[in-house]
Amino acid sequence: MKQLLELLGFLALVQGVMGLLHEFTHWHVGLVQRVGFLDGYGVYASVALVVLAFALFAAAESRKSG
């Protein structure tokens, strides 16, 4: 379970950072820009993904190994 939480946290962190990178540099990277109902809310969604990633890392750290 710990490894799953870490993997999900890593994916959320990468997508959040890529979404912020897209919003500020207009590079076409990440999945946030491809989700239609998030049009106009890309920065908020990306920040939420980064916060979720840190929450997942904290949850993984509180779990026992295995």
PyMOL Python script that loads the backbone (N, CA, C, O; Angstrom):
from pymol import cmd

cmd.read_pdbstr("""\
ATOM      1  N   MET A   1       0.821  -1.192   0.000  1.00  0.00           N
ATOM      2  CA  MET A   1       0.000   0.000   0.000  1.00  0.00           C
ATOM      3  C   MET A   1       0.868   1.261   0.000  1.00  0.00           C
ATOM      4  O   MET A   1       0.542   2.255  -0.649  1.00  0.00           O
ATOM      5  N   LYS A   2       1.974   1.201   0.738  1.00  0.00           N
ATOM      6  CA  LYS A   2       2.861   2.350   0.808  1.00  0.00           C
ATOM      7  C   LYS A   2       3.415   2.687  -0.573  1.00  0.00           C
ATOM      8  O   LYS A   2       3.469   3.855  -0.958  1.00  0.00           O
ATOM      9  N   GLN A   3       3.824   1.662  -1.314  1.00  0.00           N
ATOM     10  CA  GLN A   3       4.380   1.895  -2.649  1.00  0.00           C
ATOM     11  C   GLN A   3       3.326   2.445  -3.602  1.00  0.00           C
ATOM     12  O   GLN A   3       3.642   3.281  -4.448  1.00  0.00           O
ATOM     13  N   LEU A   4       2.085   1.995  -3.483  1.00  0.00           N
ATOM     14  CA  LEU A   4       1.002   2.507  -4.319  1.00  0.00           C
ATOM     15  C   LEU A   4       0.751   3.988  -4.033  1.00  0.00           C
ATOM     16  O   LEU A   4       0.581   4.780  -4.960  1.00  0.00           O
ATOM     17  N   LEU A   5       0.729   4.358  -2.760  1.00  0.00           N
ATOM     18  CA  LEU A   5       0.535   5.761  -2.393  1.00  0.00           C
ATOM     19  C   LEU A   5       1.690   6.629  -2.905  1.00  0.00           C
ATOM     20  O   LEU A   5       1.478   7.749  -3.369  1.00  0.00           O
ATOM     21  N   GLU A   6       2.903   6.101  -2.814  1.00  0.00           N
ATOM     22  CA  GLU A   6       4.051   6.850  -3.322  1.00  0.00           C
ATOM     23  C   GLU A   6       3.980   7.013  -4.832  1.00  0.00           C
ATOM     24  O   GLU A   6       4.296   8.083  -5.352  1.00  0.00           O
ATOM     25  N   LEU A   7       3.569   5.969  -5.541  1.00  0.00           N
ATOM     26  CA  LEU A   7       3.432   6.042  -6.996  1.00  0.00           C
ATOM     27  C   LEU A   7       2.366   7.054  -7.391  1.00  0.00           C
ATOM     28  O   LEU A   7       2.589   7.873  -8.282  1.00  0.00           O
ATOM     29  N   LEU A   8       1.216   7.006  -6.740  1.00  0.00           N
ATOM     30  CA  LEU A   8       0.147   7.961  -7.036  1.00  0.00           C
ATOM     31  C   LEU A   8       0.574   9.382  -6.697  1.00  0.00           C
ATOM     32  O   LEU A   8       0.233  10.320  -7.419  1.00  0.00           O
ATOM     33  N   GLY A   9       1.309   9.549  -5.615  1.00  0.00           N
ATOM     34  CA  GLY A   9       1.824  10.869  -5.248  1.00  0.00           C
ATOM     35  C   GLY A   9       2.802  11.395  -6.283  1.00  0.00           C
ATOM     36  O   GLY A   9       2.774  12.575  -6.631  1.00  0.00           O
ATOM     37  N   PHE A  10       3.667  10.518  -6.773  1.00  0.00           N
ATOM     38  CA  PHE A  10       4.625  10.926  -7.794  1.00  0.00           C
ATOM     39  C   PHE A  10       3.912  11.333  -9.079  1.00  0.00           C
ATOM     40  O   PHE A  10       4.256  12.347  -9.686  1.00  0.00           O
ATOM     41  N   LEU A  11       2.921  10.550  -9.494  1.00  0.00           N
ATOM     42  CA  LEU A  11       2.176  10.884 -10.710  1.00  0.00           C
ATOM     43  C   LEU A  11       1.424  12.202 -10.559  1.00  0.00           C
ATOM     44  O   LEU A  11       1.403  13.014 -11.484  1.00  0.00           O
ATOM     45  N   ALA A  12       0.810  12.416  -9.403  1.00  0.00           N
ATOM     46  CA  ALA A  12       0.100  13.672  -9.164  1.00  0.00           C
ATOM     47  C   ALA A  12       1.071  14.853  -9.162  1.00  0.00           C
ATOM     48  O   ALA A  12       0.754  15.918  -9.692  1.00  0.00           O
ATOM     49  N   LEU A  13       2.246  14.668  -8.569  1.00  0.00           N
ATOM     50  CA  LEU A  13       3.233  15.737  -8.540  1.00  0.00           C
ATOM     51  C   LEU A  13       3.714  16.074  -9.944  1.00  0.00           C
ATOM     52  O   LEU A  13       3.811  17.247 -10.304  1.00  0.00           O
ATOM     53  N   VAL A  14       4.013  15.059 -10.731  1.00  0.00           N
ATOM     54  CA  VAL A  14       4.485  15.298 -12.097  1.00  0.00           C
ATOM     55  C   VAL A  14       3.415  16.003 -12.921  1.00  0.00           C
ATOM     56  O   VAL A  14       3.722  16.957 -13.636  1.00  0.00           O
ATOM     57  N   GLN A  15       2.174  15.556 -12.834  1.00  0.00           N
ATOM     58  CA  GLN A  15       1.109  16.181 -13.612  1.00  0.00           C
ATOM     59  C   GLN A  15       0.823  17.600 -13.142  1.00  0.00           C
ATOM     60  O   GLN A  15       0.526  18.476 -13.954  1.00  0.00           O
ATOM     61  N   GLY A  16       0.910  17.831 -11.839  1.00  0.00           N
ATOM     62  CA  GLY A  16       0.710  19.192 -11.327  1.00  0.00           C
ATOM     63  C   GLY A  16       1.785  20.150 -11.799  1.00  0.00           C
ATOM     64  O   GLY A  16       1.494  21.273 -12.209  1.00  0.00           O
ATOM     65  N   VAL A  17       3.032  19.699 -11.741  1.00  0.00           N
ATOM     66  CA  VAL A  17       4.139  20.548 -12.199  1.00  0.00           C
ATOM     67  C   VAL A  17       4.044  20.771 -13.702  1.00  0.00           C
ATOM     68  O   VAL A  17       4.276  21.883 -14.174  1.00  0.00           O
ATOM     69  N   MET A  18       3.708  19.740 -14.453  1.00  0.00           N
ATOM     70  CA  MET A  18       3.580  19.894 -15.904  1.00  0.00           C
ATOM     71  C   MET A  18       2.415  20.822 -16.253  1.00  0.00           C
ATOM     72  O   MET A  18       2.499  21.583 -17.217  1.00  0.00           O
ATOM     73  N   GLY A  19       1.342  20.763 -15.485  1.00  0.00           N
ATOM     74  CA  GLY A  19       0.226  21.674 -15.703  1.00  0.00           C
ATOM     75  C   GLY A  19       0.611  23.120 -15.438  1.00  0.00           C
ATOM     76  O   GLY A  19       0.224  24.015 -16.189  1.00  0.00           O
ATOM     77  N   LEU A  20       1.374  23.354 -14.372  1.00  0.00           N
ATOM     78  CA  LEU A  20       1.845  24.710 -14.092  1.00  0.00           C
ATOM     79  C   LEU A  20       2.820  25.170 -15.167  1.00  0.00           C
ATOM     80  O   LEU A  20       2.804  26.332 -15.573  1.00  0.00           O
ATOM     81  N   LEU A  21       3.658  24.267 -15.620  1.00  0.00           N
ATOM     82  CA  LEU A  21       4.591  24.596 -16.695  1.00  0.00           C
ATOM     83  C   LEU A  21       3.830  25.007 -17.949  1.00  0.00           C
ATOM     84  O   LEU A  21       4.219  25.954 -18.633  1.00  0.00           O
ATOM     85  N   HIS A  22       2.752  24.299 -18.249  1.00  0.00           N
ATOM     86  CA  HIS A  22       1.934  24.658 -19.411  1.00  0.00           C
ATOM     87  C   HIS A  22       1.294  26.031 -19.241  1.00  0.00           C
ATOM     88  O   HIS A  22       1.281  26.835 -20.173  1.00  0.00           O
ATOM     89  N   GLU A  23       0.769  26.295 -18.063  1.00  0.00           N
ATOM     90  CA  GLU A  23       0.068  27.557 -17.839  1.00  0.00           C
ATOM     91  C   GLU A  23       0.990  28.764 -17.954  1.00  0.00           C
ATOM     92  O   GLU A  23       0.577  29.818 -18.436  1.00  0.00           O
ATOM     93  N   PHE A  24       2.230  28.615 -17.515  1.00  0.00           N
ATOM     94  CA  PHE A  24       3.124  29.766 -17.483  1.00  0.00           C
ATOM     95  C   PHE A  24       4.052  29.874 -18.691  1.00  0.00           C
ATOM     96  O   PHE A  24       4.567  30.956 -18.975  1.00  0.00           O
ATOM     97  N   THR A  25       4.272  28.769 -19.405  1.00  0.00           N
ATOM     98  CA  THR A  25       5.164  28.816 -20.566  1.00  0.00           C
ATOM     99  C   THR A  25       4.455  28.460 -21.864  1.00  0.00           C
ATOM    100  O   THR A  25       5.016  28.637 -22.945  1.00  0.00           O
ATOM    101  N   HIS A  26       3.236  27.963 -21.768  1.00  0.00           N
ATOM    102  CA  HIS A  26       2.418  27.542 -22.912  1.00  0.00           C
ATOM    103  C   HIS A  26       3.030  26.389 -23.690  1.00  0.00           C
ATOM    104  O   HIS A  26       2.746  26.212 -24.875  1.00  0.00           O
ATOM    105  N   TRP A  27       3.876  25.599 -23.021  1.00  0.00           N
ATOM    106  CA  TRP A  27       4.314  24.345 -23.620  1.00  0.00           C
ATOM    107  C   TRP A  27       3.146  23.382 -23.514  1.00  0.00           C
ATOM    108  O   TRP A  27       2.401  23.429 -22.536  1.00  0.00           O
ATOM    109  N   HIS A  28       2.974  22.532 -24.474  1.00  0.00           N
ATOM    110  CA  HIS A  28       1.851  21.594 -24.483  1.00  0.00           C
ATOM    111  C   HIS A  28       2.264  20.290 -23.819  1.00  0.00           C
ATOM    112  O   HIS A  28       2.531  19.292 -24.488  1.00  0.00           O
ATOM    113  N   VAL A  29       2.311  20.316 -22.495  1.00  0.00           N
ATOM    114  CA  VAL A  29       2.677  19.137 -21.715  1.00  0.00           C
ATOM    115  C   VAL A  29       1.637  18.938 -20.619  1.00  0.00           C
ATOM    116  O   VAL A  29       0.978  19.889 -20.197  1.00  0.00           O
ATOM    117  N   GLY A  30       1.495  17.708 -20.166  1.00  0.00           N
ATOM    118  CA  GLY A  30       0.608  17.405 -19.054  1.00  0.00           C
ATOM    119  C   GLY A  30      -0.803  17.048 -19.486  1.00  0.00           C
ATOM    120  O   GLY A  30      -1.198  17.250 -20.635  1.00  0.00           O
ATOM    121  N   LEU A  31      -1.544  16.515 -18.536  1.00  0.00           N
ATOM    122  CA  LEU A  31      -2.917  16.088 -18.803  1.00  0.00           C
ATOM    123  C   LEU A  31      -3.955  17.122 -18.407  1.00  0.00           C
ATOM    124  O   LEU A  31      -5.091  17.058 -18.874  1.00  0.00           O
ATOM    125  N   VAL A  32      -3.593  18.070 -17.558  1.00  0.00           N
ATOM    126  CA  VAL A  32      -4.560  19.049 -17.071  1.00  0.00           C
ATOM    127  C   VAL A  32      -5.138  19.852 -18.228  1.00  0.00           C
ATOM    128  O   VAL A  32      -6.332  20.152 -18.235  1.00  0.00           O
ATOM    129  N   GLN A  33      -4.329  20.196 -19.183  1.00  0.00           N
ATOM    130  CA  GLN A  33      -4.804  20.993 -20.323  1.00  0.00           C
ATOM    131  C   GLN A  33      -5.748  20.208 -21.229  1.00  0.00           C
ATOM    132  O   GLN A  33      -6.517  20.805 -21.984  1.00  0.00           O
ATOM    133  N   ARG A  34      -5.700  18.896 -21.164  1.00  0.00           N
ATOM    134  CA  ARG A  34      -6.510  18.063 -22.061  1.00  0.00           C
ATOM    135  C   ARG A  34      -7.892  17.725 -21.495  1.00  0.00           C
ATOM    136  O   ARG A  34      -8.740  17.181 -22.202  1.00  0.00           O
ATOM    137  N   VAL A  35      -8.112  18.046 -20.233  1.00  0.00           N
ATOM    138  CA  VAL A  35      -9.397  17.762 -19.599  1.00  0.00           C
ATOM    139  C   VAL A  35     -10.306  18.970 -19.841  1.00  0.00           C
ATOM    140  O   VAL A  35     -10.025  20.071 -19.368  1.00  0.00           O
ATOM    141  N   GLY A  36     -11.385  18.754 -20.572  1.00  0.00           N
ATOM    142  CA  GLY A  36     -12.228  19.847 -21.044  1.00  0.00           C
ATOM    143  C   GLY A  36     -12.882  20.687 -19.972  1.00  0.00           C
ATOM    144  O   GLY A  36     -12.951  21.908 -20.110  1.00  0.00           O
ATOM    145  N   PHE A  37     -13.366  20.066 -18.900  1.00  0.00           N
ATOM    146  CA  PHE A  37     -14.098  20.841 -17.894  1.00  0.00           C
ATOM    147  C   PHE A  37     -13.179  21.683 -17.011  1.00  0.00           C
ATOM    148  O   PHE A  37     -13.657  22.438 -16.166  1.00  0.00           O
ATOM    149  N   LEU A  38     -11.863  21.560 -17.200  1.00  0.00           N
ATOM    150  CA  LEU A  38     -10.923  22.372 -16.433  1.00  0.00           C
ATOM    151  C   LEU A  38     -10.474  23.621 -17.183  1.00  0.00           C
ATOM    152  O   LEU A  38      -9.577  24.327 -16.723  1.00  0.00           O
ATOM    153  N   ASP A  39     -11.088  23.903 -18.335  1.00  0.00           N
ATOM    154  CA  ASP A  39     -10.715  25.095 -19.100  1.00  0.00           C
ATOM    155  C   ASP A  39     -10.885  26.340 -18.243  1.00  0.00           C
ATOM    156  O   ASP A  39     -11.956  26.594 -17.693  1.00  0.00           O
ATOM    157  N   GLY A  40      -9.823  27.099 -18.143  1.00  0.00           N
ATOM    158  CA  GLY A  40      -9.842  28.307 -17.334  1.00  0.00           C
ATOM    159  C   GLY A  40      -9.458  28.086 -15.886  1.00  0.00           C
ATOM    160  O   GLY A  40      -9.273  29.049 -15.143  1.00  0.00           O
ATOM    161  N   TYR A  41      -9.334  26.841 -15.474  1.00  0.00           N
ATOM    162  CA  TYR A  41      -8.987  26.517 -14.095  1.00  0.00           C
ATOM    163  C   TYR A  41      -7.710  25.693 -14.018  1.00  0.00           C
ATOM    164  O   TYR A  41      -7.501  24.964 -13.049  1.00  0.00           O
ATOM    165  N   GLY A  42      -6.858  25.802 -15.026  1.00  0.00           N
ATOM    166  CA  GLY A  42      -5.653  24.986 -15.098  1.00  0.00           C
ATOM    167  C   GLY A  42      -4.695  25.216 -13.943  1.00  0.00           C
ATOM    168  O   GLY A  42      -4.119  24.265 -13.416  1.00  0.00           O
ATOM    169  N   VAL A  43      -4.521  26.471 -13.546  1.00  0.00           N
ATOM    170  CA  VAL A  43      -3.604  26.773 -12.443  1.00  0.00           C
ATOM    171  C   VAL A  43      -4.136  26.163 -11.147  1.00  0.00           C
ATOM    172  O   VAL A  43      -3.381  25.559 -10.385  1.00  0.00           O
ATOM    173  N   TYR A  44      -5.434  26.322 -10.902  1.00  0.00           N
ATOM    174  CA  TYR A  44      -6.029  25.790  -9.678  1.00  0.00           C
ATOM    175  C   TYR A  44      -5.951  24.267  -9.641  1.00  0.00           C
ATOM    176  O   TYR A  44      -5.647  23.683  -8.601  1.00  0.00           O
ATOM    177  N   ALA A  45      -6.224  23.630 -10.764  1.00  0.00           N
ATOM    178  CA  ALA A  45      -6.159  22.176 -10.833  1.00  0.00           C
ATOM    179  C   ALA A  45      -4.729  21.686 -10.636  1.00  0.00           C
ATOM    180  O   ALA A  45      -4.507  20.676  -9.967  1.00  0.00           O
ATOM    181  N   SER A  46      -3.769  22.385 -11.207  1.00  0.00           N
ATOM    182  CA  SER A  46      -2.368  21.984 -11.071  1.00  0.00           C
ATOM    183  C   SER A  46      -1.885  22.145  -9.634  1.00  0.00           C
ATOM    184  O   SER A  46      -1.188  21.277  -9.109  1.00  0.00           O
ATOM    185  N   VAL A  47      -2.251  23.245  -9.004  1.00  0.00           N
ATOM    186  CA  VAL A  47      -1.877  23.452  -7.605  1.00  0.00           C
ATOM    187  C   VAL A  47      -2.550  22.395  -6.730  1.00  0.00           C
ATOM    188  O   VAL A  47      -1.937  21.888  -5.791  1.00  0.00           O
ATOM    189  N   ALA A  48      -3.791  22.064  -7.029  1.00  0.00           N
ATOM    190  CA  ALA A  48      -4.485  21.022  -6.270  1.00  0.00           C
ATOM    191  C   ALA A  48      -3.787  19.673  -6.429  1.00  0.00           C
ATOM    192  O   ALA A  48      -3.716  18.903  -5.470  1.00  0.00           O
ATOM    193  N   LEU A  49      -3.276  19.375  -7.614  1.00  0.00           N
ATOM    194  CA  LEU A  49      -2.539  18.131  -7.819  1.00  0.00           C
ATOM    195  C   LEU A  49      -1.238  18.111  -7.022  1.00  0.00           C
ATOM    196  O   LEU A  49      -0.864  17.075  -6.473  1.00  0.00           O
ATOM    197  N   VAL A  50      -0.556  19.234  -6.955  1.00  0.00           N
ATOM    198  CA  VAL A  50       0.686  19.294  -6.179  1.00  0.00           C
ATOM    199  C   VAL A  50       0.382  19.104  -4.691  1.00  0.00           C
ATOM    200  O   VAL A  50       1.099  18.380  -4.001  1.00  0.00           O
ATOM    201  N   VAL A  51      -0.663  19.743  -4.200  1.00  0.00           N
ATOM    202  CA  VAL A  51      -1.056  19.580  -2.795  1.00  0.00           C
ATOM    203  C   VAL A  51      -1.478  18.137  -2.526  1.00  0.00           C
ATOM    204  O   VAL A  51      -1.124  17.571  -1.492  1.00  0.00           O
ATOM    205  N   LEU A  52      -2.225  17.543  -3.443  1.00  0.00           N
ATOM    206  CA  LEU A  52      -2.619  16.134  -3.313  1.00  0.00           C
ATOM    207  C   LEU A  52      -1.397  15.236  -3.269  1.00  0.00           C
ATOM    208  O   LEU A  52      -1.360  14.273  -2.503  1.00  0.00           O
ATOM    209  N   ALA A  53      -0.403  15.541  -4.079  1.00  0.00           N
ATOM    210  CA  ALA A  53       0.817  14.730  -4.093  1.00  0.00           C
ATOM    211  C   ALA A  53       1.491  14.746  -2.731  1.00  0.00           C
ATOM    212  O   ALA A  53       1.906  13.699  -2.232  1.00  0.00           O
ATOM    213  N   PHE A  54       1.605  15.926  -2.122  1.00  0.00           N
ATOM    214  CA  PHE A  54       2.231  15.992  -0.807  1.00  0.00           C
ATOM    215  C   PHE A  54       1.393  15.282   0.249  1.00  0.00           C
ATOM    216  O   PHE A  54       1.943  14.689   1.177  1.00  0.00           O
ATOM    217  N   ALA A  55       0.079  15.333   0.120  1.00  0.00           N
ATOM    218  CA  ALA A  55      -0.785  14.599   1.050  1.00  0.00           C
ATOM    219  C   ALA A  55      -0.603  13.085   0.875  1.00  0.00           C
ATOM    220  O   ALA A  55      -0.584  12.345   1.859  1.00  0.00           O
ATOM    221  N   LEU A  56      -0.471  12.634  -0.358  1.00  0.00           N
ATOM    222  CA  LEU A  56      -0.235  11.209  -0.603  1.00  0.00           C
ATOM    223  C   LEU A  56       1.127  10.772  -0.077  1.00  0.00           C
ATOM    224  O   LEU A  56       1.259   9.678   0.473  1.00  0.00           O
ATOM    225  N   PHE A  57       2.136  11.618  -0.241  1.00  0.00           N
ATOM    226  CA  PHE A  57       3.453  11.291   0.315  1.00  0.00           C
ATOM    227  C   PHE A  57       3.394  11.203   1.834  1.00  0.00           C
ATOM    228  O   PHE A  57       4.013  10.318   2.425  1.00  0.00           O
ATOM    229  N   ALA A  58       2.664  12.099   2.469  1.00  0.00           N
ATOM    230  CA  ALA A  58       2.531  12.074   3.931  1.00  0.00           C
ATOM    231  C   ALA A  58       1.783  10.822   4.377  1.00  0.00           C
ATOM    232  O   ALA A  58       2.148  10.207   5.379  1.00  0.00           O
ATOM    233  N   ALA A  59       0.738  10.439   3.639  1.00  0.00           N
ATOM    234  CA  ALA A  59      -0.004   9.230   3.979  1.00  0.00           C
ATOM    235  C   ALA A  59       0.866   8.001   3.796  1.00  0.00           C
ATOM    236  O   ALA A  59       0.804   7.072   4.602  1.00  0.00           O
ATOM    237  N   ALA A  60       1.676   7.982   2.748  1.00  0.00           N
ATOM    238  CA  ALA A  60       2.553   6.844   2.513  1.00  0.00           C
ATOM    239  C   ALA A  60       3.608   6.748   3.623  1.00  0.00           C
ATOM    240  O   ALA A  60       3.962   5.653   4.061  1.00  0.00           O
ATOM    241  N   GLU A  61       4.094   7.889   4.064  1.00  0.00           N
ATOM    242  CA  GLU A  61       5.120   7.891   5.102  1.00  0.00           C
ATOM    243  C   GLU A  61       4.562   7.385   6.440  1.00  0.00           C
ATOM    244  O   GLU A  61       5.298   6.806   7.239  1.00  0.00           O
ATOM    245  N   SER A  62       3.278   7.602   6.680  1.00  0.00           N
ATOM    246  CA  SER A  62       2.684   7.169   7.937  1.00  0.00           C
ATOM    247  C   SER A  62       2.351   5.680   7.943  1.00  0.00           C
ATOM    248  O   SER A  62       2.084   5.105   8.998  1.00  0.00           O
ATOM    249  N   ARG A  63       2.365   5.059   6.771  1.00  0.00           N
ATOM    250  CA  ARG A  63       2.073   3.624   6.682  1.00  0.00           C
ATOM    251  C   ARG A  63       3.320   2.816   6.982  1.00  0.00           C
ATOM    252  O   ARG A  63       4.444   3.285   6.802  1.00  0.00           O
ATOM    253  N   LYS A  64       3.101   1.593   7.443  1.00  0.00           N
ATOM    254  CA  LYS A  64       4.213   0.674   7.650  1.00  0.00           C
ATOM    255  C   LYS A  64       4.697   0.152   6.298  1.00  0.00           C
ATOM    256  O   LYS A  64       3.944   0.176   5.324  1.00  0.00           O
ATOM    257  N   SER A  65       5.914  -0.308   6.228  1.00  0.00           N
ATOM    258  CA  SER A  65       6.436  -0.925   5.005  1.00  0.00           C
ATOM    259  C   SER A  65       5.662  -2.200   4.715  1.00  0.00           C
ATOM    260  O   SER A  65       5.276  -2.946   5.616  1.00  0.00           O
ATOM    261  N   GLY A  66       5.450  -2.423   3.412  1.00  0.00           N
ATOM    262  CA  GLY A  66       4.837  -3.684   3.016  1.00  0.00           C
ATOM    263  C   GLY A  66       3.411  -3.637   2.722  1.00  0.00           C
ATOM    264  O   GLY A  66       2.817  -4.660   2.380  1.00  0.00           O
TER     265      GLY A  66
END
""", "prot")
cmd.dss("prot")
cmd.show_as("cartoon", "prot")
cmd.util.cbc("prot")
cmd.orient("prot")
